[in-house]
Amino acid sequence: MSVSTAILEYDYNYDVPPIDLIYRGRFKGSFTLNIVLERPDGNTINLVNKNFSSPTWKDFRVAISNEAKKMLFKALPKDFKMYPLKQ
C-alpha cells in the first residue's frame, strides 16, 4: 500500500468552496480519493471520499461540486428540514 499526497494552494477569499474544480487522472487497481479543503482560518471541510477500482487502466474524473454536495447531505442529521428562503 502506498499513500500519495498533493497540496494545491491558491488565493481564494470566499467562505464557500469553489465549484469549478475537477480532479482527474488515470489508474489501475484500487484507490481511495480524499479531497479536503483547508480554509485560511484552519478549519477543514471534507469534500470528497470516493473509492475507485479497475483491473485495467482507466481514466477517472471527479467534479468537486457534485461530490461536495453528496458529502454535505451525508453529514446532515436525518431530521434536518430545508425551508425555502423568504424574499
VEXBA-47018 format. One record per atom (N, C-alpha, C): residue number from 0; residue in one letter; atom name; x, y, z. Coordinates in steps of 0.2 Angstrom, whole numbers. Layout:
BEGIN
<pos:NUM	code:a	site:CA	u:X	v:Y	w:Z>
...
end
This chain:
BEGIN
<pos:0	code:m	site:N	u:4	v:-6	w:0>
<pos:0	code:m	site:CA	u:0	v:0	w:0>
<pos:0	code:m	site:C	u:4	v:6	w:0>
<pos:1	code:s	site:N	u:3	v:11	w:-4>
<pos:1	code:s	site:CA	u:6	v:17	w:-4>
<pos:1	code:s	site:C	u:1	v:23	w:-3>
<pos:2	code:v	site:N	u:4	v:29	w:-1>
<pos:2	code:v	site:CA	u:0	v:35	w:0>
<pos:2	code:v	site:C	u:3	v:40	w:-3>
<pos:3	code:s	site:N	u:-1	v:44	w:-7>
<pos:3	code:s	site:CA	u:2	v:50	w:-11>
<pos:3	code:s	site:C	u:-2	v:56	w:-9>
<pos:4	code:t	site:N	u:1	v:61	w:-8>
<pos:4	code:t	site:CA	u:-2	v:67	w:-6>
<pos:4	code:t	site:C	u:0	v:73	w:-11>
<pos:5	code:a	site:N	u:-5	v:77	w:-13>
<pos:5	code:a	site:CA	u:-4	v:83	w:-17>
<pos:5	code:a	site:C	u:-7	v:89	w:-13>
<pos:6	code:i	site:N	u:-4	v:94	w:-13>
<pos:6	code:i	site:CA	u:-6	v:100	w:-10>
<pos:6	code:i	site:C	u:-7	v:106	w:-15>
<pos:7	code:l	site:N	u:-13	v:108	w:-17>
<pos:7	code:l	site:CA	u:-14	v:113	w:-21>
<pos:7	code:l	site:C	u:-15	v:120	w:-18>
<pos:8	code:e	site:N	u:-11	v:125	w:-18>
<pos:8	code:e	site:CA	u:-13	v:131	w:-15>
<pos:8	code:e	site:C	u:-14	v:136	w:-20>
<pos:9	code:y	site:N	u:-20	v:140	w:-18>
<pos:9	code:y	site:CA	u:-21	v:146	w:-22>
<pos:9	code:y	site:C	u:-25	v:151	w:-18>
<pos:10	code:d	site:N	u:-25	v:157	w:-20>
<pos:10	code:d	site:CA	u:-29	v:163	w:-16>
<pos:10	code:d	site:C	u:-36	v:163	w:-18>
<pos:11	code:y	site:N	u:-40	v:161	w:-13>
<pos:11	code:y	site:CA	u:-47	v:161	w:-14>
<pos:11	code:y	site:C	u:-50	v:164	w:-8>
<pos:12	code:n	site:N	u:-54	v:170	w:-8>
<pos:12	code:n	site:CA	u:-56	v:173	w:-2>
<pos:12	code:n	site:C	u:-63	v:173	w:-1>
<pos:13	code:y	site:N	u:-66	v:167	w:-1>
<pos:13	code:y	site:CA	u:-73	v:166	w:0>
<pos:13	code:y	site:C	u:-75	v:161	w:5>
<pos:14	code:d	site:N	u:-80	v:161	w:8>
<pos:14	code:d	site:CA	u:-82	v:156	w:13>
<pos:14	code:d	site:C	u:-84	v:149	w:10>
<pos:15	code:v	site:N	u:-87	v:149	w:4>
<pos:15	code:v	site:CA	u:-90	v:144	w:0>
<pos:15	code:v	site:C	u:-85	v:140	w:-4>
<pos:16	code:p	site:N	u:-84	v:134	w:-4>
<pos:16	code:p	site:CA	u:-79	v:131	w:-8>
<pos:16	code:p	site:C	u:-80	v:132	w:-16>
<pos:17	code:p	site:N	u:-75	v:132	w:-20>
<pos:17	code:p	site:CA	u:-76	v:134	w:-27>
<pos:17	code:p	site:C	u:-79	v:128	w:-30>
<pos:18	code:i	site:N	u:-83	v:129	w:-35>
<pos:18	code:i	site:CA	u:-87	v:124	w:-38>
<pos:18	code:i	site:C	u:-84	v:122	w:-45>
<pos:19	code:d	site:N	u:-79	v:125	w:-47>
<pos:19	code:d	site:CA	u:-76	v:124	w:-54>
<pos:19	code:d	site:C	u:-70	v:119	w:-54>
<pos:20	code:l	site:N	u:-69	v:116	w:-48>
<pos:20	code:l	site:CA	u:-63	v:111	w:-48>
<pos:20	code:l	site:C	u:-64	v:104	w:-50>
<pos:21	code:i	site:N	u:-60	v:102	w:-55>
<pos:21	code:i	site:CA	u:-61	v:95	w:-57>
<pos:21	code:i	site:C	u:-54	v:91	w:-56>
<pos:22	code:y	site:N	u:-54	v:86	w:-53>
<pos:22	code:y	site:CA	u:-48	v:82	w:-52>
<pos:22	code:y	site:C	u:-49	v:75	w:-56>
<pos:23	code:r	site:N	u:-44	v:74	w:-60>
<pos:23	code:r	site:CA	u:-44	v:69	w:-65>
<pos:23	code:r	site:C	u:-37	v:65	w:-66>
<pos:24	code:g	site:N	u:-38	v:59	w:-68>
<pos:24	code:g	site:CA	u:-31	v:55	w:-68>
<pos:24	code:g	site:C	u:-33	v:49	w:-71>
<pos:25	code:r	site:N	u:-28	v:44	w:-71>
<pos:25	code:r	site:CA	u:-28	v:38	w:-74>
<pos:25	code:r	site:C	u:-25	v:33	w:-68>
<pos:26	code:f	site:N	u:-29	v:27	w:-68>
<pos:26	code:f	site:CA	u:-27	v:22	w:-63>
<pos:26	code:f	site:C	u:-28	v:15	w:-65>
<pos:27	code:k	site:N	u:-25	v:11	w:-61>
<pos:27	code:k	site:CA	u:-26	v:3	w:-62>
<pos:27	code:k	site:C	u:-25	v:0	w:-55>
<pos:28	code:g	site:N	u:-30	v:-4	w:-53>
<pos:28	code:g	site:CA	u:-30	v:-7	w:-47>
<pos:28	code:g	site:C	u:-36	v:-3	w:-42>
<pos:29	code:s	site:N	u:-34	v:-2	w:-36>
<pos:29	code:s	site:CA	u:-39	v:1	w:-32>
<pos:29	code:s	site:C	u:-36	v:7	w:-28>
<pos:30	code:f	site:N	u:-40	v:12	w:-27>
<pos:30	code:f	site:CA	u:-38	v:18	w:-23>
<pos:30	code:f	site:C	u:-44	v:22	w:-20>
<pos:31	code:t	site:N	u:-42	v:25	w:-15>
<pos:31	code:t	site:CA	u:-47	v:30	w:-12>
<pos:31	code:t	site:C	u:-45	v:37	w:-13>
<pos:32	code:l	site:N	u:-49	v:41	w:-16>
<pos:32	code:l	site:CA	u:-48	v:48	w:-17>
<pos:32	code:l	site:C	u:-51	v:52	w:-11>
<pos:33	code:n	site:N	u:-47	v:56	w:-7>
<pos:33	code:n	site:CA	u:-50	v:60	w:-2>
<pos:33	code:n	site:C	u:-47	v:67	w:-3>
<pos:34	code:i	site:N	u:-52	v:72	w:-4>
<pos:34	code:i	site:CA	u:-50	v:79	w:-5>
<pos:34	code:i	site:C	u:-53	v:83	w:1>
<pos:35	code:v	site:N	u:-49	v:86	w:4>
<pos:35	code:v	site:CA	u:-50	v:90	w:10>
<pos:35	code:v	site:C	u:-48	v:98	w:8>
<pos:36	code:l	site:N	u:-53	v:102	w:10>
<pos:36	code:l	site:CA	u:-52	v:109	w:9>
<pos:36	code:l	site:C	u:-50	v:112	w:16>
<pos:37	code:e	site:N	u:-44	v:115	w:16>
<pos:37	code:e	site:CA	u:-42	v:119	w:22>
<pos:37	code:e	site:C	u:-42	v:126	w:21>
<pos:38	code:r	site:N	u:-47	v:129	w:25>
<pos:38	code:r	site:CA	u:-48	v:136	w:25>
<pos:38	code:r	site:C	u:-42	v:140	w:28>
<pos:39	code:p	site:N	u:-41	v:146	w:27>
<pos:39	code:p	site:CA	u:-36	v:150	w:30>
<pos:39	code:p	site:C	u:-37	v:151	w:37>
<pos:40	code:d	site:N	u:-43	v:150	w:40>
<pos:40	code:d	site:CA	u:-43	v:150	w:47>
<pos:40	code:d	site:C	u:-42	v:143	w:51>
<pos:41	code:g	site:N	u:-40	v:138	w:47>
<pos:41	code:g	site:CA	u:-38	v:132	w:49>
<pos:41	code:g	site:C	u:-43	v:127	w:49>
<pos:42	code:n	site:N	u:-49	v:129	w:48>
<pos:42	code:n	site:CA	u:-55	v:124	w:48>
<pos:42	code:n	site:C	u:-54	v:120	w:41>
<pos:43	code:t	site:N	u:-56	v:113	w:42>
<pos:43	code:t	site:CA	u:-56	v:109	w:36>
<pos:43	code:t	site:C	u:-63	v:107	w:34>
<pos:44	code:i	site:N	u:-64	v:106	w:28>
<pos:44	code:i	site:CA	u:-70	v:103	w:25>
<pos:44	code:i	site:C	u:-69	v:97	w:21>
<pos:45	code:n	site:N	u:-71	v:91	w:22>
<pos:45	code:n	site:CA	u:-71	v:85	w:18>
<pos:45	code:n	site:C	u:-75	v:86	w:12>
<pos:46	code:l	site:N	u:-72	v:86	w:6>
<pos:46	code:l	site:CA	u:-76	v:87	w:0>
<pos:46	code:l	site:C	u:-78	v:81	w:-3>
<pos:47	code:v	site:N	u:-73	v:76	w:-3>
<pos:47	code:v	site:CA	u:-73	v:70	w:-7>
<pos:47	code:v	site:C	u:-70	v:64	w:-4>
<pos:48	code:n	site:N	u:-74	v:59	w:-4>
<pos:48	code:n	site:CA	u:-71	v:52	w:-1>
<pos:48	code:n	site:C	u:-74	v:47	w:-6>
<pos:49	code:k	site:N	u:-70	v:45	w:-11>
<pos:49	code:k	site:CA	u:-73	v:41	w:-16>
<pos:49	code:k	site:C	u:-68	v:35	w:-17>
<pos:50	code:n	site:N	u:-71	v:29	w:-18>
<pos:50	code:n	site:CA	u:-67	v:23	w:-20>
<pos:50	code:n	site:C	u:-67	v:21	w:-27>
<pos:51	code:f	site:N	u:-61	v:19	w:-30>
<pos:51	code:f	site:CA	u:-61	v:18	w:-37>
<pos:51	code:f	site:C	u:-58	v:11	w:-37>
<pos:52	code:s	site:N	u:-60	v:7	w:-42>
<pos:52	code:s	site:CA	u:-57	v:0	w:-43>
<pos:52	code:s	site:C	u:-58	v:-2	w:-50>
<pos:53	code:s	site:N	u:-52	v:-4	w:-53>
<pos:53	code:s	site:CA	u:-52	v:-7	w:-60>
<pos:53	code:s	site:C	u:-46	v:-11	w:-61>
<pos:54	code:p	site:N	u:-47	v:-17	w:-64>
<pos:54	code:p	site:CA	u:-42	v:-22	w:-66>
<pos:54	code:p	site:C	u:-37	v:-19	w:-72>
<pos:55	code:t	site:N	u:-40	v:-15	w:-76>
<pos:55	code:t	site:CA	u:-36	v:-12	w:-81>
<pos:55	code:t	site:C	u:-36	v:-4	w:-81>
<pos:56	code:w	site:N	u:-31	v:-1	w:-84>
<pos:56	code:w	site:CA	u:-30	v:6	w:-84>
<pos:56	code:w	site:C	u:-37	v:9	w:-86>
<pos:57	code:k	site:N	u:-38	v:14	w:-82>
<pos:57	code:k	site:CA	u:-45	v:18	w:-83>
<pos:57	code:k	site:C	u:-44	v:25	w:-81>
<pos:58	code:d	site:N	u:-47	v:30	w:-85>
<pos:58	code:d	site:CA	u:-47	v:37	w:-83>
<pos:58	code:d	site:C	u:-53	v:38	w:-78>
<pos:59	code:f	site:N	u:-51	v:43	w:-73>
<pos:59	code:f	site:CA	u:-57	v:45	w:-68>
<pos:59	code:f	site:C	u:-57	v:52	w:-68>
<pos:60	code:r	site:N	u:-63	v:55	w:-66>
<pos:60	code:r	site:CA	u:-64	v:62	w:-66>
<pos:60	code:r	site:C	u:-69	v:63	w:-60>
<pos:61	code:v	site:N	u:-67	v:68	w:-56>
<pos:61	code:v	site:CA	u:-72	v:70	w:-50>
<pos:61	code:v	site:C	u:-73	v:77	w:-50>
<pos:62	code:a	site:N	u:-79	v:79	w:-51>
<pos:62	code:a	site:CA	u:-81	v:86	w:-51>
<pos:62	code:a	site:C	u:-82	v:88	w:-43>
<pos:63	code:i	site:N	u:-78	v:93	w:-41>
<pos:63	code:i	site:CA	u:-79	v:94	w:-33>
<pos:63	code:i	site:C	u:-86	v:96	w:-31>
<pos:64	code:s	site:N	u:-89	v:100	w:-35>
<pos:64	code:s	site:CA	u:-96	v:102	w:-33>
<pos:64	code:s	site:C	u:-101	v:96	w:-32>
<pos:65	code:n	site:N	u:-101	v:92	w:-37>
<pos:65	code:n	site:CA	u:-105	v:86	w:-36>
<pos:65	code:n	site:C	u:-104	v:82	w:-30>
<pos:66	code:e	site:N	u:-97	v:80	w:-29>
<pos:66	code:e	site:CA	u:-96	v:76	w:-23>
<pos:66	code:e	site:C	u:-96	v:80	w:-17>
<pos:67	code:a	site:N	u:-95	v:86	w:-17>
<pos:67	code:a	site:CA	u:-96	v:90	w:-10>
<pos:67	code:a	site:C	u:-103	v:90	w:-8>
<pos:68	code:k	site:N	u:-108	v:91	w:-13>
<pos:68	code:k	site:CA	u:-115	v:90	w:-11>
<pos:68	code:k	site:C	u:-117	v:84	w:-8>
<pos:69	code:k	site:N	u:-114	v:78	w:-11>
<pos:69	code:k	site:CA	u:-116	v:72	w:-8>
<pos:69	code:k	site:C	u:-113	v:71	w:-1>
<pos:70	code:m	site:N	u:-107	v:74	w:0>
<pos:70	code:m	site:CA	u:-104	v:73	w:7>
<pos:70	code:m	site:C	u:-108	v:78	w:12>
<pos:71	code:l	site:N	u:-110	v:84	w:10>
<pos:71	code:l	site:CA	u:-114	v:88	w:14>
<pos:71	code:l	site:C	u:-121	v:85	w:16>
<pos:72	code:f	site:N	u:-124	v:82	w:11>
<pos:72	code:f	site:CA	u:-131	v:78	w:13>
<pos:72	code:f	site:C	u:-130	v:72	w:17>
<pos:73	code:k	site:N	u:-124	v:69	w:17>
<pos:73	code:k	site:CA	u:-122	v:63	w:21>
<pos:73	code:k	site:C	u:-121	v:65	w:28>
<pos:74	code:a	site:N	u:-119	v:71	w:29>
<pos:74	code:a	site:CA	u:-117	v:74	w:36>
<pos:74	code:a	site:C	u:-123	v:77	w:40>
<pos:75	code:l	site:N	u:-128	v:79	w:36>
<pos:75	code:l	site:CA	u:-134	v:82	w:39>
<pos:75	code:l	site:C	u:-138	v:77	w:43>
<pos:76	code:p	site:N	u:-141	v:79	w:49>
<pos:76	code:p	site:CA	u:-145	v:74	w:53>
<pos:76	code:p	site:C	u:-151	v:72	w:49>
<pos:77	code:k	site:N	u:-154	v:66	w:51>
<pos:77	code:k	site:CA	u:-159	v:64	w:47>
<pos:77	code:k	site:C	u:-166	v:68	w:48>
<pos:78	code:d	site:N	u:-166	v:71	w:53>
<pos:78	code:d	site:CA	u:-172	v:76	w:54>
<pos:78	code:d	site:C	u:-171	v:83	w:52>
<pos:79	code:f	site:N	u:-166	v:84	w:48>
<pos:79	code:f	site:CA	u:-165	v:91	w:45>
<pos:79	code:f	site:C	u:-170	v:92	w:40>
<pos:80	code:k	site:N	u:-173	v:98	w:41>
<pos:80	code:k	site:CA	u:-178	v:101	w:36>
<pos:80	code:k	site:C	u:-175	v:107	w:32>
<pos:81	code:m	site:N	u:-176	v:107	w:26>
<pos:81	code:m	site:CA	u:-174	v:113	w:22>
<pos:81	code:m	site:C	u:-181	v:117	w:21>
<pos:82	code:y	site:N	u:-180	v:124	w:21>
<pos:82	code:y	site:CA	u:-186	v:128	w:20>
<pos:82	code:y	site:C	u:-184	v:133	w:15>
<pos:83	code:p	site:N	u:-189	v:135	w:10>
<pos:83	code:p	site:CA	u:-187	v:140	w:5>
<pos:83	code:p	site:C	u:-185	v:147	w:9>
<pos:84	code:l	site:N	u:-181	v:150	w:5>
<pos:84	code:l	site:CA	u:-179	v:157	w:8>
<pos:84	code:l	site:C	u:-185	v:162	w:7>
<pos:85	code:k	site:N	u:-186	v:166	w:11>
<pos:85	code:k	site:CA	u:-191	v:171	w:11>
<pos:85	code:k	site:C	u:-188	v:177	w:7>
<pos:86	code:q	site:N	u:-192	v:180	w:2>
<pos:86	code:q	site:CA	u:-190	v:185	w:-2>
<pos:86	code:q	site:C	u:-193	v:192	w:0>
end
